[in-house]
């Protein structure tokens, strides 16, 4: 069947009756706001008719089916090759084919709406970006042959498939009538439709976005050339106006800004490594020179200033009120625009701002910002190992390897923050059910910690002190959070216990925590016996503080108040009593770590999460004070630990309002429980099923 015959049959089938098309001068589209005579004049012109004819073909036949990708099997590592299309869709119909189409029928009769769309024409304004991507894989699914389909001309109707060996340079189609080709065509379409793999697509904002198979947009997404063009704002064009409307104009002060940036990287970023320091400076210069980049944005810059400003008492004469809040408001105003077209820098800005909100005890906003960052990760496809695909959209001043490492580490940093937020707020983690196949985090190869409080600050460190060890902290923290996430899910989900033996679960994960501790490299270890003389990086001390909090939260549901008759109680009760001992030991180590931190660096600049760690340990000391007799060694140790926690929270409270709130909680509970003679007996035993 020739192309003309096939097109005639399609048109004939679409006509409801001969009378419907009797008057060629009457528009078929009701209420089109155009005069009928204009429509009839347009429909009678053969040139535009051919234009619309071709658009019908191109809209009926998917364009982006040529593939040149070699996917990689996630298990064996062997490349999975897809056949390469030798015929591009743009040359499928040559210019001389216009006679075949226009002589067959007038598509304007069946599709008069096309006459009203000036953007549809023979030349498509496609973005010069790859239409197919490599390595489309999802976790728990082998990228086998049935999920990797060649985007080839086999997806065309069999009678109109291109034979590359007999196609002219202008793309003349020679029809085939082979039944075998019909079957292959149907099989190819079936595989394409039933594939469970998503892919990156160029969205309407011109940026790569991830669309899963259920979205249907993974099959064909025209993006910037789509008929649907949403109103998307850009910071470059709309940012200054938004800042002006909010009354947050900032002339800029490079020296002051550099101080805030250094404070951010010295005291906040090292623990979780949300922002890569070398890339930040490199991409900032790239952006300021007038280039677009996904790794830097004004919102991220202001978020960094926000957190950095919390670590200094230095004020700026042009800023009224708290400096950190001023830059925080600027970051939020810019974020409202950036979220229209989010980038990696947008996700980083949200994670940084979530810490700022937590520090100011605005839990709801901080929790929501953290969740928005998680959603952006999936929007960008950062939950899947698509580094090869993203390398095709390289618009940064950093190397492909640097960007790949940044994407990888950012995913795990977001997971760490989400898990800690879950513990901080007692709410379910958002990422615990997020399927992913991202490799483990890796330390930055060019990062070294620098002590900084202001431009005049100095501190003496021993010769040979390992400042580079700071680059490994976030790696081991991410591993710790993978263990604790399971603990939080099982023990603190908020639903009744579903474990048959919760004691076995606690014992098993206690062993996992100890195993994690044993795997730490020497530079990340803490020797409690020589704590007064040894010097540790702030992030290393914070890492061990979080570890001890994990131990407390693991064992706290099982603590028992009575150790007087261990020999006469059941094994279950004995295990529960031992859990209290574990909690007390961990709480004492928290106090030792806080003392080390305070003696060396002071407690004005630890990560805000340390306030929650201190509160968790302080509650154990309060409980010990209630359940032990006055004057006993246990009671004296508990009182000393309690005072250490109070003093630490008081000093942290100069920087973080959340620490002041924690101080209020622990002192109020201390008074309440001390006045209640039986408070120590009110321990809920675990509910076993």
Secondary structure, DSSP 8 states (H G I E B T S, - for coil): --HHHHHHHHHHHH-S-GGGGS-TTS-SSTT-SS-HHHHHHHHT-HHHHHHHHHHHHHHHS-S------EEE-TTT--EEE----SS-GGGSS-GGGHHHHHHH--HHHH-GGGGG-TT-SSS----SS-SS-S---BTTB---GGGS---SGGGS-GGG---GGG--TT--------HHHHHHHHHHHHHHHH----EEEE-TTSSEEEE-GGGSTTT---GGGSS-------HHHHHHHHHHHTT------HHHHHHHHHHIIIIIHHHH--S-HHHHHHHHHHHHTT---SS--HHHHHHHHHHHHTT-----TT--S-HHHHHHHHHHHHHHHHGGG--HHHHHHHHHHHHHHHHTT-HHHHHHHHHHHHHHHHHTTTTS--HHHHGGG--SSS-HHHHHHHHHHHHHHHHHHHHHHHHHHT---SSTT-----------TT------SSTT------TT--GGGHHHHHHHHHHHHHHHHHHHHHHSSSS----S-HHHHHHHHHHHHHHHHHT--GGG---GGGTTT----HHHHHHHHHHHHHHHHHHGGG--S--TTTTTS-HHHHHHHHHHHHHHHHHHHHHHHHHHHHHHH-SSSS-THHHHHHHHHHHHHHHHHHHS-TTSHHHHHHHHHHHHHHHHHHHHTTT-HHHHHHHHHHHHHHHHHHH-TTGGG--------
